[in-house]
């Protein structure tokens, strides 16, 4: 098996793992933030900002994975 | 730390990306500097839509449901299509787009670090604009 075949297998798999991890992380983060906002409505603004920044960071990791896949895609065939 | 923190991060990121524009264009390559600006703008718009979606969702009413749907349509298919086209057309180096996209996170980390350091007692100086009497509005 040469490296292009290995890349063809690895790229979609890695993107799928990244998307799964991001979805899992986003789900947990938003769920915990909503729970906290429900418990402490007076702290909702602070929790919201933390949630937005956390969501942006989690989303960025998937975008990095996507960009890496795009770059490596050019090396196949 | 309220929602104005996000607005401040967005403003700072745009300013930093514009400041680097002439320098990187002069010393490196103009396509690289434009790529950084475009990557940063993409990240800024992404963060803005993310903030709008979350704020709209947490204040959900009948009127904001349509707004939420519009924001979701703008963020997910349209913004990601623009990102896909930027990568696919290869007009700008991919690394410059990634650097521009990372800039906003660097700004977030540095602003948060600045706030943390300013909140520590050892960093407060007598008569400083950052002391408890005059908050100075930094960060």
Backbone of each chain as ProteinMPNN parsed JSONL, in Angstrom:
{"seq_chain_A": "XXXXXXXXXXXXXXXXXXXXXXXXXXXXXXXXXXXXXXXXXXXXXXXXXXXXXXXXXXXXXXXXXXXXXXXXXXXXX", "coords_chain_A": {"N_chain_A": [[0.857, -1.202, 0.0], [0.769, 2.074, -1.036], [1.6, 5.539, -0.202], [-0.385, 7.253, -1.133], [-2.708, 5.731, -1.254], [-2.995, 5.174, 1.434], [-3.437, 7.767, 2.358], [-5.862, 8.307, 1.069], [-7.561, 6.662, 2.491], [-7.194, 7.615, 5.063], [-7.831, 10.38, 5.16], [-10.739, 10.991, 4.852], [-11.55, 9.555, 7.074], [-10.23, 10.785, 9.213], [-11.363, 13.309, 9.093], [-13.981, 12.697, 9.676], [-13.687, 11.786, 12.322], [-12.824, 14.145, 13.512], [-15.076, 15.779, 13.109], [-16.95, 14.366, 14.59], [-15.85, 14.54, 17.171], [-15.924, 17.311, 17.528], [-18.683, 17.827, 17.388], [-19.546, 16.375, 19.602], [-18.18, 17.708, 21.662], [-19.238, 20.324, 21.379], [-21.921, 19.825, 21.899], [-21.811, 18.979, 24.579], [-20.723, 21.254, 25.795], [-22.611, 23.297, 25.252], [-24.867, 22.183, 26.418], [-24.097, 22.07, 29.146], [-23.742, 24.799, 29.596], [-26.328, 25.834, 29.174], [-27.669, 24.552, 31.209], [-26.383, 25.692, 33.415], [-27.136, 28.354, 33.051], [-29.843, 28.154, 33.451], [-29.883, 27.482, 36.149], [-28.596, 29.64, 37.352], [-29.72, 32.446, 36.585], [-28.895, 35.087, 36.861], [-26.239, 35.112, 36.279], [-26.147, 34.747, 33.614], [-25.186, 36.276, 31.438], [-22.376, 36.229, 31.652], [-21.9, 33.497, 31.466], [-22.858, 33.033, 28.943], [-21.031, 34.423, 27.274], [-18.704, 32.962, 27.801], [-19.541, 30.53, 26.775], [-19.888, 31.163, 24.061], [-17.256, 31.77, 23.262], [-16.029, 29.34, 23.819], [-17.456, 27.65, 22.072], [-16.632, 28.749, 19.629], [-13.898, 28.137, 19.686], [-13.956, 25.332, 19.718], [-15.213, 24.848, 17.296], [-13.315, 25.865, 15.607], [-11.293, 23.963, 15.669], [-12.307, 21.865, 14.138], [-12.44, 23.166, 11.712], [-9.742, 23.577, 11.218], [-8.998, 20.911, 10.857], [-10.427, 20.368, 8.546], [-9.2, 22.119, 6.727], [-6.635, 21.032, 6.708], [-7.201, 18.559, 5.56], [-7.98, 19.454, 3.035], [-5.571, 20.483, 2.086], [-3.935, 18.203, 2.063], [-5.349, 16.665, 0.327], [-4.654, 17.386, -2.215], [-2.399, 15.92, -2.667], [-3.139, 13.434, -3.375], [-3.322, 11.209, -5.986]], "CA_chain_A": [[0.0, 0.0, 0.0], [1.596, 3.287, -1.068], [1.102, 6.586, 0.704], [-1.621, 7.872, -1.635], [-3.818, 4.884, -0.821], [-3.149, 5.4, 2.873], [-4.061, 9.088, 2.511], [-7.272, 8.215, 0.652], [-8.317, 6.064, 3.593], [-7.041, 8.357, 6.324], [-8.396, 11.73, 5.141], [-12.153, 11.047, 5.273], [-11.682, 9.015, 8.43], [-9.801, 11.808, 10.179], [-12.361, 14.387, 9.089], [-15.142, 12.174, 10.413], [-13.359, 11.781, 13.757], [-12.802, 15.552, 13.95], [-16.459, 16.263, 13.16], [-17.611, 13.708, 15.72], [-15.319, 15.139, 18.401], [-16.43, 18.682, 17.629], [-20.119, 17.767, 17.703], [-19.649, 15.897, 20.981], [-17.734, 18.799, 22.531], [-20.223, 21.416, 21.312], [-23.129, 19.375, 22.598], [-21.565, 18.985, 26.028], [-20.506, 22.637, 26.244], [-23.871, 24.048, 25.212], [-25.759, 21.587, 27.421], [-23.661, 22.519, 30.475], [-23.987, 26.245, 29.712], [-27.773, 26.044, 29.319], [-27.979, 24.085, 32.552], [-25.907, 26.716, 34.36], [-27.96, 29.567, 32.885], [-31.125, 27.869, 34.103], [-29.692, 27.495, 37.6], [-28.197, 30.987, 37.791], [-30.04, 33.401, 35.498], [-28.188, 36.368, 37.048], [-24.893, 34.982, 35.695], [-26.348, 34.277, 32.235], [-24.354, 37.019, 30.472], [-20.996, 35.716, 31.734], [-21.896, 32.115, 30.962], [-23.08, 33.123, 27.484], [-19.771, 34.808, 26.625], [-17.828, 31.787, 27.888], [-20.042, 29.505, 25.848], [-19.619, 31.597, 22.677], [-15.82, 31.613, 22.995], [-15.775, 27.891, 23.793], [-18.0, 27.106, 20.815], [-15.774, 29.199, 18.523], [-12.646, 27.379, 19.733], [-14.227, 23.939, 19.322], [-15.508, 24.864, 15.863], [-12.057, 26.14, 14.897], [-10.508, 22.728, 15.533], [-12.844, 21.139, 12.982], [-12.065, 23.897, 10.496], [-8.332, 23.25, 10.977], [-8.963, 19.55, 10.292], [-10.934, 20.479, 7.169], [-8.159, 22.762, 5.911], [-5.557, 20.042, 6.549], [-7.676, 17.581, 4.576], [-7.915, 20.109, 1.725], [-4.168, 20.586, 1.667], [-3.413, 16.86, 1.775], [-6.124, 16.11, -0.787], [-3.905, 17.666, -3.441], [-1.305, 14.957, -2.835], [-3.675, 12.15, -3.832], [-3.491, 11.028, -7.432]], "C_chain_A": [[0.891, 1.249, 0.0], [0.91, 4.411, -0.285], [-0.181, 7.246, 0.189], [-2.853, 7.052, -1.235], [-4.087, 5.098, 0.67], [-3.825, 6.74, 3.135], [-5.544, 9.04, 2.155], [-8.138, 7.593, 1.74], [-8.351, 6.996, 4.807], [-7.786, 9.694, 6.315], [-9.882, 11.775, 5.523], [-12.361, 10.545, 6.685], [-11.319, 10.08, 9.465], [-10.8, 12.951, 10.247], [-13.609, 13.959, 9.859], [-14.899, 12.183, 11.906], [-13.373, 13.211, 14.3], [-14.222, 16.098, 14.084], [-17.199, 15.659, 14.344], [-17.165, 14.342, 17.046], [-15.86, 16.543, 18.613], [-17.91, 18.696, 18.018], [-20.328, 17.349, 19.153], [-19.295, 17.017, 21.961], [-18.727, 19.946, 22.56], [-21.486, 21.049, 22.085], [-22.952, 19.445, 24.095], [-21.443, 20.41, 26.552], [-21.821, 23.405, 26.315], [-24.841, 23.508, 26.263], [-25.396, 22.072, 28.83], [-23.949, 24.007, 30.667], [-25.468, 26.535, 29.91], [-28.228, 25.646, 30.721], [-27.597, 25.148, 33.593], [-26.746, 27.985, 34.275], [-29.325, 29.378, 33.537], [-31.018, 27.928, 35.613], [-29.406, 28.896, 38.119], [-28.484, 31.999, 36.682], [-29.291, 34.718, 35.627], [-26.774, 36.32, 36.45], [-24.962, 34.605, 34.217], [-25.415, 34.967, 31.24], [-22.931, 36.472, 30.451], [-20.909, 34.311, 31.145], [-22.019, 32.116, 29.439], [-21.782, 33.461, 26.753], [-18.787, 33.642, 26.641], [-18.238, 30.711, 26.914], [-19.708, 29.879, 24.401], [-18.146, 31.378, 22.334], [-15.457, 30.129, 22.916], [-16.262, 27.26, 22.505], [-17.104, 27.484, 19.635], [-14.474, 28.399, 18.495], [-12.856, 25.933, 19.284], [-14.45, 23.863, 17.811], [-14.226, 25.055, 15.053], [-11.247, 24.868, 14.691], [-10.995, 21.907, 14.335], [-12.444, 21.829, 11.686], [-10.59, 23.656, 10.17], [-8.213, 21.86, 10.344], [-9.392, 19.58, 8.823], [-9.875, 21.079, 6.237], [-7.006, 21.782, 5.663], [-5.947, 18.997, 5.515], [-7.607, 18.17, 3.171], [-6.488, 20.148, 1.196], [-3.64, 19.218, 1.256], [-4.13, 16.202, 0.602], [-5.382, 16.292, -2.115], [-2.793, 16.66, -3.699], [-1.808, 13.592, -3.309], [-3.823, 12.188, -5.346], [-3.154, 12.253, -8.193]], "O_chain_A": [[1.674, 1.455, 0.927], [-0.201, 4.253, 0.222], [-0.979, 7.744, 0.983], [-3.904, 7.608, -0.918], [-5.233, 5.19, 1.108], [-4.676, 6.851, 4.016], [-6.377, 9.642, 2.832], [-9.305, 7.952, 1.895], [-9.374, 7.146, 5.476], [-8.319, 10.105, 7.346], [-10.254, 12.522, 6.428], [-13.228, 11.033, 7.41], [-12.016, 10.251, 10.465], [-11.057, 13.499, 11.318], [-14.21, 14.747, 10.59], [-15.786, 12.541, 12.681], [-13.867, 13.463, 15.399], [-14.538, 16.792, 15.05], [-17.974, 16.337, 15.018], [-17.982, 14.639, 17.917], [-16.212, 16.923, 19.73], [-18.331, 19.479, 18.87], [-21.181, 17.9, 19.849], [-19.997, 17.251, 22.945], [-19.031, 20.485, 23.624], [-22.04, 21.861, 22.826], [-23.838, 19.917, 24.808], [-21.981, 20.743, 27.609], [-22.109, 24.077, 27.305], [-25.548, 24.274, 26.918], [-26.274, 22.44, 29.611], [-24.348, 24.435, 31.75], [-25.83, 27.385, 30.723], [-29.059, 26.316, 31.335], [-28.361, 25.458, 34.507], [-27.036, 28.618, 35.29], [-29.892, 30.314, 34.102], [-31.948, 28.369, 36.289], [-29.898, 29.296, 39.174], [-27.584, 32.364, 35.926], [-29.068, 35.402, 34.628], [-26.185, 37.359, 36.151], [-23.961, 34.193, 33.631], [-24.912, 34.334, 30.312], [-22.347, 36.274, 29.386], [-19.969, 33.982, 30.421], [-21.383, 31.324, 28.743], [-21.47, 32.855, 25.728], [-18.121, 33.361, 25.644], [-17.395, 30.058, 26.3], [-19.297, 29.029, 23.612], [-17.818, 30.87, 21.262], [-14.679, 29.715, 22.057], [-15.57, 26.433, 21.91], [-16.843, 26.665, 18.754], [-13.995, 28.023, 17.425], [-12.032, 25.377, 18.558], [-13.958, 22.958, 17.136], [-14.066, 24.493, 13.97], [-10.591, 24.706, 13.662], [-10.191, 21.324, 13.608], [-12.147, 21.173, 10.688], [-10.219, 23.543, 9.001], [-7.43, 21.656, 9.416], [-8.803, 18.912, 7.974], [-9.679, 20.613, 5.115], [-6.468, 21.708, 4.558], [-5.127, 18.594, 4.69], [-7.226, 17.483, 2.224], [-6.233, 19.881, 0.022], [-2.979, 19.085, 0.226], [-3.593, 15.297, -0.038], [-5.476, 15.456, -3.014], [-2.297, 16.555, -4.821], [-1.013, 12.701, -3.608], [-4.401, 13.126, -5.897], [-3.245, 12.262, -9.42]]}, "seq_chain_B": "XXXXXXXXXXXXXXXXXXXXXXXXXXXXXXXXXXXXXXXXXXXXXXXXXXXXXXXXXXXXXXXXXXXXXXXXXXXXXXXXXXXXXXXXXXXXXXXXXXXXXXXXXXXXXXXXXXXXXXXXXXXXXXXXXXXXXXXXXXX", "coords_chain_B": {"N_chain_B": [[-17.439, 40.668, 32.379], [-19.028, 40.905, 29.554], [-21.183, 40.72, 26.659], [-19.931, 42.672, 25.249], [-17.295, 42.112, 25.266], [-16.88, 40.294, 23.207], [-17.476, 41.904, 21.019], [-15.402, 43.712, 21.258], [-13.214, 42.057, 20.854], [-13.649, 41.36, 18.192], [-13.383, 43.857, 16.92], [-10.691, 44.476, 17.563], [-9.334, 42.366, 16.296], [-9.861, 42.856, 13.585], [-8.581, 45.318, 13.294], [-5.908, 44.614, 13.878], [-5.4, 42.847, 11.782], [-5.575, 44.585, 9.656], [-3.47, 46.267, 10.209], [-1.243, 44.64, 9.799], [-1.292, 44.394, 7.079], [0.125, 46.282, 5.163], [2.786, 45.802, 5.947], [3.351, 43.003, 5.777], [2.791, 42.738, 3.091], [4.804, 44.299, 2.006], [7.24, 43.161, 2.934], [6.953, 40.461, 2.449], [4.704, 39.077, 0.717], [2.086, 40.297, -1.309], [-0.197, 38.782, -1.744], [-0.172, 37.031, 0.359], [-0.561, 38.736, 2.543], [-3.1, 39.734, 1.969], [-4.492, 37.361, 2.114], [-4.289, 36.814, 4.84], [-5.85, 38.898, 5.853], [-8.338, 38.24, 4.707], [-8.778, 35.695, 5.82], [-8.945, 36.412, 8.487], [-11.197, 38.072, 8.406], [-13.096, 36.196, 7.702], [-13.082, 34.574, 9.991], [-13.932, 36.466, 11.857], [-16.51, 37.103, 10.941], [-17.639, 34.6, 11.247], [-17.504, 34.28, 14.057], [-19.139, 36.414, 14.792], [-21.626, 35.641, 13.727], [-21.978, 33.313, 15.171], [-22.216, 34.329, 17.767], [-24.551, 35.861, 17.403], [-26.397, 33.851, 16.772], [-26.446, 32.354, 19.158], [-27.256, 34.287, 21.054], [-29.712, 34.988, 19.982], [-31.007, 32.542, 20.182], [-31.147, 32.092, 22.925], [-32.879, 34.066, 23.698], [-35.398, 33.352, 22.792], [-38.281, 34.015, 20.924], [-41.476, 34.42, 19.278], [-41.019, 36.203, 17.207], [-38.272, 36.189, 16.979], [-37.715, 33.706, 16.022], [-37.806, 33.519, 13.242], [-35.698, 35.17, 12.667], [-33.632, 33.713, 13.79], [-33.635, 31.455, 12.143], [-32.891, 32.631, 9.738], [-30.326, 33.536, 10.422], [-29.06, 31.085, 10.901], [-29.184, 29.979, 8.363], [-27.572, 31.792, 7.039], [-25.15, 31.475, 8.356], [-24.393, 28.68, 8.31], [-24.735, 27.308, 5.584], [-23.958, 29.412, 3.789], [-21.692, 30.93, 4.727], [-19.825, 28.907, 5.067], [-19.67, 27.987, 2.503], [-18.419, 30.127, 1.283], [-15.937, 29.942, 2.583], [-15.12, 27.449, 1.604], [-14.909, 28.036, -1.132], [-12.861, 29.941, -1.045], [-10.731, 28.318, -0.312], [-10.717, 26.511, -2.421], [-10.339, 27.983, -4.781], [-7.726, 28.813, -4.624], [-6.499, 31.341, -4.697], [-5.24, 32.679, -2.736], [-2.545, 31.909, -0.482], [-2.926, 28.903, 1.399], [-1.928, 28.744, 3.956], [-1.82, 31.419, 4.735], [-4.507, 32.057, 4.98], [-5.172, 30.392, 7.089], [-3.554, 31.455, 9.097], [-4.707, 34.008, 9.34], [-7.239, 33.256, 10.193], [-6.603, 32.196, 12.638], [-5.824, 34.391, 14.023], [-7.87, 35.739, 15.417], [-8.313, 34.083, 17.583], [-5.922, 34.233, 18.87], [-6.097, 36.898, 19.658], [-8.263, 36.709, 21.437], [-7.169, 35.045, 23.45], [-4.998, 36.637, 24.311], [-6.318, 38.934, 25.21], [-7.867, 37.875, 27.281], [-5.808, 36.987, 28.917], [-4.624, 39.418, 29.547], [-6.695, 40.604, 31.025], [-6.743, 38.838, 33.161], [-4.19, 39.205, 34.282], [-4.351, 41.893, 34.984], [-6.203, 41.73, 36.967], [-4.855, 40.63, 39.044], [-3.315, 41.223, 42.203], [-0.633, 41.991, 42.417], [-0.042, 43.273, 40.055], [-1.28, 45.663, 40.136], [-0.73, 49.047, 40.311], [-0.005, 51.838, 42.367], [-1.976, 54.667, 41.796], [-2.194, 54.03, 39.144], [-3.725, 53.784, 35.881], [-5.103, 51.514, 35.763], [-5.945, 50.791, 38.259], [-8.213, 50.138, 41.055], [-9.757, 52.417, 41.361], [-9.805, 53.877, 38.95], [-10.826, 52.246, 36.285], [-9.986, 52.241, 33.681], [-10.671, 50.883, 31.399], [-9.337, 48.924, 29.992], [-8.366, 45.934, 28.181]], "CA_chain_B": [[-17.199, 40.271, 30.978], [-20.306, 40.686, 28.883], [-21.095, 40.525, 25.209], [-19.057, 43.7, 24.658], [-15.966, 41.489, 25.111], [-16.838, 39.713, 21.852], [-17.41, 43.025, 20.073], [-14.055, 44.276, 21.355], [-12.312, 41.089, 20.201], [-13.867, 41.481, 16.745], [-12.764, 45.131, 16.485], [-9.234, 44.375, 17.669], [-8.833, 41.442, 15.269], [-9.898, 43.543, 12.287], [-7.534, 46.354, 13.304], [-4.595, 43.949, 13.792], [-5.235, 42.304, 10.426], [-5.328, 45.709, 8.738], [-2.132, 46.814, 10.487], [-0.21, 43.795, 9.189], [-1.448, 44.395, 5.615], [1.239, 46.862, 4.388], [4.102, 45.259, 6.325], [3.523, 41.675, 5.171], [2.825, 42.933, 1.638], [6.098, 44.872, 1.644], [8.38, 42.289, 3.234], [6.721, 39.058, 2.079], [3.963, 38.958, -0.536], [0.778, 40.95, -1.108], [-1.255, 37.763, -1.675], [-0.127, 36.485, 1.711], [-1.177, 39.69, 3.479], [-4.548, 39.752, 1.689], [-5.017, 36.096, 2.635], [-4.447, 36.961, 6.295], [-7.027, 39.758, 6.09], [-9.555, 37.489, 4.368], [-8.957, 34.657, 6.838], [-9.396, 37.08, 9.708], [-12.585, 38.507, 8.193], [-13.932, 34.993, 7.741], [-13.192, 34.206, 11.405], [-14.724, 37.5, 12.536], [-17.92, 36.914, 10.553], [-18.047, 33.341, 11.876], [-17.741, 34.549, 15.483], [-20.301, 37.307, 14.891], [-22.846, 34.852, 13.504], [-22.106, 32.392, 16.31], [-22.745, 35.123, 18.866], [-25.931, 36.227, 17.09], [-27.24, 32.645, 16.871], [-26.615, 31.976, 20.567], [-28.066, 35.324, 21.714], [-31.083, 34.871, 19.458], [-31.596, 31.29, 20.674], [-31.441, 32.184, 24.358], [-34.016, 34.99, 23.885], [-36.299, 32.882, 21.737], [-39.706, 34.383, 20.924], [-42.056, 34.141, 17.957], [-40.398, 37.061, 16.213], [-36.86, 35.862, 16.788], [-37.564, 32.393, 15.376], [-37.476, 33.772, 11.835], [-34.339, 35.736, 12.666], [-32.72, 32.598, 14.075], [-33.568, 30.636, 10.932], [-32.103, 33.399, 8.763], [-28.929, 33.509, 10.865], [-28.542, 29.735, 10.687], [-28.997, 29.82, 6.915], [-26.422, 32.599, 6.633], [-23.892, 30.967, 8.932], [-23.937, 27.343, 7.944], [-24.392, 27.039, 4.18], [-23.364, 30.513, 3.017], [-20.343, 31.262, 5.199], [-18.947, 27.765, 4.811], [-19.463, 27.961, 1.053], [-17.382, 31.14, 1.012], [-14.671, 29.343, 3.025], [-14.776, 26.386, 0.643], [-14.464, 28.661, -2.383], [-11.549, 30.563, -0.795], [-9.723, 27.254, -0.333], [-10.735, 25.828, -3.704], [-9.817, 28.829, -5.855], [-6.267, 28.928, -4.417], [-5.992, 32.678, -5.023], [-4.383, 33.07, -1.615], [-1.935, 30.731, 0.15], [-3.779, 28.321, 2.449], [-1.352, 29.068, 5.26], [-2.189, 32.785, 5.116], [-5.904, 32.013, 5.438], [-5.178, 29.762, 8.421], [-2.982, 32.436, 10.037], [-5.74, 35.021, 9.557], [-8.322, 32.66, 10.975], [-6.1, 31.972, 14.003], [-5.576, 35.692, 14.645], [-8.954, 36.087, 16.347], [-8.139, 33.291, 18.806], [-4.775, 34.843, 19.564], [-6.609, 38.118, 20.302], [-9.081, 36.284, 22.584], [-6.277, 34.55, 24.514], [-4.216, 37.744, 24.861], [-7.216, 39.814, 25.963], [-8.215, 37.179, 28.523], [-4.595, 37.002, 29.738], [-4.496, 40.787, 30.043], [-7.694, 40.789, 32.089], [-6.32, 38.042, 34.311], [-3.032, 39.846, 34.903], [-4.768, 43.147, 35.606], [-7.007, 41.451, 38.165], [-3.96, 40.194, 40.113], [-2.941, 42.344, 43.074], [0.75, 42.398, 42.176], [0.06, 44.083, 38.846], [-1.93, 46.96, 40.336], [0.196, 50.026, 40.858], [-0.647, 52.987, 42.988], [-2.168, 55.755, 40.852], [-2.236, 53.541, 37.77], [-5.057, 53.909, 35.277], [-5.747, 50.207, 35.866], [-6.279, 50.426, 39.633], [-9.644, 49.95, 41.288], [-10.503, 53.692, 41.265], [-10.03, 54.153, 37.534], [-10.661, 50.943, 35.649], [-9.209, 52.467, 32.474], [-11.344, 50.266, 30.263], [-8.416, 48.103, 29.208], [-8.684, 44.519, 28.091]], "C_chain_B": [[-18.534, 39.964, 30.315], [-20.093, 40.485, 27.391], [-20.205, 41.57, 24.534], [-17.633, 43.171, 24.496], [-15.813, 40.926, 23.698], [-16.691, 40.829, 20.818], [-16.012, 43.623, 20.06], [-13.032, 43.363, 20.673], [-12.419, 41.217, 18.685], [-13.178, 42.742, 16.213], [-11.24, 45.021, 16.482], [-8.657, 43.479, 16.571], [-8.795, 42.121, 13.903], [-8.783, 44.58, 12.207], [-6.151, 45.714, 13.147], [-4.361, 43.421, 12.376], [-4.989, 43.424, 9.42], [-3.943, 46.312, 8.954], [-1.054, 45.976, 9.79], [-0.19, 43.898, 7.655], [-0.262, 45.024, 4.865], [2.582, 46.208, 4.683], [4.353, 43.897, 5.671], [3.586, 41.806, 3.651], [4.193, 43.433, 1.192], [7.234, 43.861, 1.8], [8.186, 40.856, 2.747], [6.043, 38.969, 0.718], [2.574, 39.57, -0.325], [-0.366, 39.936, -1.028], [-1.335, 37.155, -0.276], [-0.841, 37.425, 2.692], [-2.684, 39.776, 3.249], [-5.218, 38.478, 2.205], [-5.228, 36.163, 4.136], [-5.684, 37.8, 6.605], [-8.319, 38.983, 5.812], [-9.842, 36.386, 5.384], [-9.481, 35.252, 8.129], [-10.845, 37.529, 9.571], [-13.534, 37.32, 8.256], [-14.166, 34.568, 9.197], [-14.066, 35.179, 12.182], [-16.209, 37.32, 12.228], [-18.47, 35.635, 11.193], [-18.384, 33.566, 13.35], [-18.967, 35.433, 15.674], [-21.607, 36.529, 14.719], [-23.075, 33.876, 14.651], [-22.712, 33.124, 17.505], [-24.225, 35.454, 18.63], [-26.862, 35.022, 17.236], [-27.501, 32.304, 18.329], [-27.483, 32.993, 21.298], [-29.521, 35.211, 21.279], [-31.768, 33.628, 20.033], [-31.972, 31.4, 22.146], [-32.581, 33.17, 24.652], [-35.113, 34.624, 22.899], [-37.744, 33.358, 21.948], [-40.217, 34.115, 19.507], [-41.347, 34.931, 16.857], [-38.947, 36.626, 15.922], [-36.658, 34.492, 16.145], [-37.165, 32.56, 13.907], [-36.05, 34.302, 11.711], [-33.298, 34.631, 12.888], [-32.534, 31.722, 12.843], [-32.701, 31.316, 9.871], [-30.605, 33.363, 9.123], [-28.299, 32.143, 10.624], [-28.275, 29.48, 9.205], [-27.783, 30.597, 6.427], [-25.122, 31.974, 7.111], [-23.49, 29.638, 8.308], [-23.743, 27.143, 6.437], [-23.564, 28.156, 3.538], [-21.917, 30.81, 3.423], [-19.371, 30.126, 4.901], [-18.708, 27.593, 3.308], [-18.374, 28.958, 0.659], [-16.003, 30.598, 1.408], [-14.194, 28.269, 2.071], [-14.23, 26.989, -0.651], [-13.096, 29.321, -2.22], [-10.437, 29.512, -0.856], [-9.595, 26.65, -1.728], [-10.094, 26.656, -4.812], [-8.3, 28.99, -5.792], [-5.715, 30.289, -4.862], [-5.01, 33.15, -3.958], [-3.776, 31.812, -1.015], [-2.808, 30.231, 1.318], [-3.26, 28.706, 3.828], [-1.727, 30.481, 5.708], [-3.634, 32.841, 5.608], [-5.983, 31.432, 6.846], [-4.623, 30.729, 9.467], [-4.014, 33.517, 10.36], [-6.871, 34.503, 10.417], [-7.901, 32.467, 12.429], [-5.948, 33.285, 14.77], [-6.615, 36.033, 15.704], [-8.818, 35.311, 17.662], [-6.943, 33.795, 19.604], [-5.232, 36.1, 20.302], [-7.427, 37.752, 21.545], [-8.176, 35.876, 23.752], [-5.519, 35.712, 25.147], [-5.09, 38.697, 25.678], [-7.589, 39.176, 27.313], [-7.023, 37.175, 29.481], [-4.384, 38.39, 30.354], [-5.459, 41.063, 31.177], [-7.269, 40.058, 33.358], [-5.171, 38.718, 35.04], [-3.434, 41.133, 35.61], [-5.586, 42.912, 36.867], [-6.128, 40.991, 39.331], [-3.481, 41.403, 40.907], [-1.549, 42.879, 42.739], [0.919, 43.316, 40.982], [-0.594, 45.449, 38.991], [-0.946, 47.921, 40.972], [-0.595, 51.198, 41.413], [-0.764, 54.115, 41.958], [-2.216, 55.321, 39.403], [-3.647, 53.714, 37.194], [-5.815, 52.595, 35.398], [-6.133, 49.858, 37.301], [-7.784, 50.456, 39.824], [-10.438, 51.239, 41.156], [-10.811, 54.038, 39.809], [-9.789, 52.881, 36.758], [-9.916, 51.058, 34.323], [-9.791, 51.837, 31.227], [-10.438, 49.408, 29.403], [-8.912, 46.679, 29.122], [-9.582, 44.196, 27.039]], "O_chain_B": [[-19.097, 38.885, 30.5], [-19.008, 40.137, 26.927], [-19.776, 41.387, 23.395], [-16.854, 43.697, 23.701], [-14.76, 41.061, 23.074], [-15.904, 40.728, 19.877], [-15.491, 43.995, 19.009], [-12.11, 43.831, 20.004], [-11.411, 41.188, 17.978], [-12.485, 42.704, 15.197], [-10.582, 45.421, 15.521], [-7.62, 43.792, 15.987], [-7.825, 41.983, 13.157], [-8.119, 44.709, 11.179], [-5.321, 46.203, 12.381], [-3.26, 43.533, 11.838], [-4.272, 43.229, 8.439], [-3.316, 46.804, 8.016], [-0.082, 46.514, 9.26], [0.797, 43.539, 7.014], [0.315, 44.362, 4.002], [3.421, 46.07, 3.792], [5.413, 43.658, 5.091], [4.335, 41.083, 2.992], [4.688, 43.045, 0.133], [8.08, 43.721, 0.917], [9.158, 40.109, 2.643], [6.705, 38.807, -0.307], [1.962, 39.376, 0.726], [-1.369, 40.169, -0.354], [-2.413, 36.813, 0.209], [-1.612, 36.988, 3.547], [-3.458, 39.878, 4.201], [-6.357, 38.506, 2.671], [-6.215, 35.642, 4.656], [-6.467, 37.468, 7.496], [-9.274, 39.06, 6.584], [-10.99, 36.163, 5.766], [-10.348, 34.676, 8.786], [-11.633, 37.386, 10.506], [-14.636, 37.422, 8.794], [-15.287, 34.247, 9.59], [-14.84, 34.779, 13.051], [-17.054, 37.376, 13.121], [-19.622, 35.593, 11.626], [-19.416, 33.103, 13.836], [-19.744, 35.23, 16.607], [-22.567, 36.731, 15.464], [-24.212, 33.637, 15.059], [-23.608, 32.607, 18.172], [-25.047, 35.341, 19.54], [-27.971, 35.145, 17.755], [-28.633, 32.001, 18.706], [-28.355, 32.612, 22.078], [-30.44, 35.323, 22.091], [-32.961, 33.655, 20.335], [-32.996, 30.865, 22.569], [-33.18, 33.121, 25.725], [-35.687, 35.496, 22.248], [-38.342, 33.133, 23.0], [-39.474, 33.64, 18.649], [-41.105, 34.436, 15.757], [-38.473, 36.688, 14.788], [-35.538, 34.153, 15.762], [-36.304, 31.843, 13.397], [-35.305, 33.947, 10.797], [-32.237, 34.617, 12.264], [-31.42, 31.299, 12.534], [-31.891, 30.675, 9.201], [-29.745, 33.187, 8.26], [-27.149, 32.048, 10.195], [-27.282, 28.853, 8.836], [-27.057, 30.152, 5.538], [-24.127, 31.94, 6.387], [-22.366, 29.49, 7.829], [-22.624, 26.822, 6.037], [-22.592, 27.888, 2.833], [-21.034, 30.926, 2.574], [-18.224, 30.367, 4.526], [-17.654, 27.105, 2.897], [-17.524, 28.672, -0.184], [-15.027, 30.765, 0.676], [-13.005, 28.184, 1.762], [-13.23, 26.523, -1.196], [-12.268, 29.277, -3.129], [-9.351, 29.769, -1.376], [-8.494, 26.318, -2.166], [-9.396, 26.121, -5.674], [-7.665, 29.274, -6.807], [-4.588, 30.373, -5.349], [-4.082, 33.911, -4.232], [-4.407, 30.755, -1.029], [-3.344, 31.014, 2.101], [-4.035, 28.963, 4.749], [-1.93, 30.728, 6.897], [-3.95, 33.581, 6.54], [-6.749, 31.905, 7.686], [-5.143, 30.82, 10.579], [-4.175, 33.898, 11.52], [-7.4, 35.22, 11.267], [-8.724, 32.56, 13.34], [-5.942, 33.3, 16.0], [-6.278, 36.557, 16.766], [-9.167, 35.822, 18.727], [-6.944, 33.787, 20.835], [-4.813, 36.346, 21.432], [-7.304, 38.402, 22.584], [-8.383, 36.299, 24.889], [-5.401, 35.781, 26.37], [-4.66, 39.208, 26.713], [-7.621, 39.849, 28.344], [-7.186, 37.336, 30.691], [-4.017, 38.517, 31.522], [-5.092, 41.681, 32.176], [-7.408, 40.569, 34.469], [-5.171, 38.799, 36.268], [-2.934, 41.439, 36.693], [-5.661, 43.781, 37.735], [-6.585, 40.959, 40.474], [-3.268, 42.478, 40.347], [-1.321, 44.088, 42.775], [1.9, 44.054, 40.894], [-0.491, 46.294, 38.101], [-0.395, 47.648, 42.038], [-1.705, 51.495, 40.971], [0.224, 54.481, 41.321], [-2.274, 56.169, 38.513], [-4.63, 53.781, 37.933], [-7.024, 52.55, 35.168], [-6.603, 48.748, 37.552], [-8.538, 50.754, 38.898], [-11.636, 51.205, 40.877], [-11.926, 54.438, 39.475], [-8.639, 52.476, 36.589], [-9.286, 50.097, 33.879], [-9.438, 52.222, 30.113], [-10.721, 49.181, 28.227], [-9.775, 46.263, 29.894], [-9.928, 43.028, 26.86]]}, "name": "protein", "num_of_chains": 2, "seq": "XXXXXXXXXXXXXXXXXXXXXXXXXXXXXXXXXXXXXXXXXXXXXXXXXXXXXXXXXXXXXXXXXXXXXXXXXXXXXXXXXXXXXXXXXXXXXXXXXXXXXXXXXXXXXXXXXXXXXXXXXXXXXXXXXXXXXXXXXXXXXXXXXXXXXXXXXXXXXXXXXXXXXXXXXXXXXXXXXXXXXXXXXXXXXXXXXXXXXXXXXXXXXXXXXXXXXXXX"}
